Amino acid sequence: MDWSFIGAHVPDYLEGAWVTLRFGLYGVLCSLAVGVLCCLVRYFRIPVLRQVAAGYVELARNTPLLVQLFFLYAGLPRVGIRLSAEACAVIGLTFLGGGYMAEAFRSGLDAVDRSQAEAGACIGLTPAQNIRYVIFPQALATAVPAVFANVIFLIKETSVFSVLAMMDLMNVADTLRTGGGRTVEVLFMLAAAYLLILLPVSVAATLVERRLRYAGFGDSRPV
């Protein structure tokens, strides 16, 4: 292990980590918004939109991100739509992640006993208030593990951004490997970089889940 090589290229990995984190965060936040929207559309059984959301979820979850990126970056220009590599990265990650987040939130909502919604309606809450104050907090406590698992999954999926010539962690590692031939050192730094990014997410998931359950949102059984 050549530690001098590792020390010399730490700045390169920091730049790549910033790209991975930045666009991964954009994709995760947009995925959460899309996931919640699709979940609510299906939960309230809105005609037509419910079928569209279900079709989108199946398409998103059953096609690889790499294929989606190629479609955005190489396919759309064929019909006159050109997007930057950064825009393709965020849109692709959002498209993929939205489907997974929708299923995570749906599983949480399904876990909430129907009597909770009935109790909210009995005390005069509107459907929107019922969702906001009664159902969604309980559903979120159940969905937290799946949501954070999806966050970790999506950040790891940013490794395919290298096909868009973005200088993310994977592209930095591949450039150093082909240029210097230090495969062991390059892969060691790549694994360490992803670990440093994702370990705090895992810790945060545990803390958030415990906090929600301690606050009493994890038990939706009728009293």
Secondary structure, 3 states (H helix, E strand, C coil): CCHHHHHHCHHHHHHHHHHHHHHHHHHHHHHHHHHHHHHHHHHCCCCCHHHHHHHHHHHHHCCCHHHHHHHHHHHHHHHCCCCCHHHHHHHHHHHHHHHHHHHHHHHHHHHCCHHHHHHHHHCCCCHHHHHHHHHHHHHHHHHHHHHHHHHHHHHHHHHHHHHHCCCCHHHHHHHHHHHHCCHHHHHHHHHHHHHHHHHHHHHHHHHHHHHHHHCCCCCCCCC
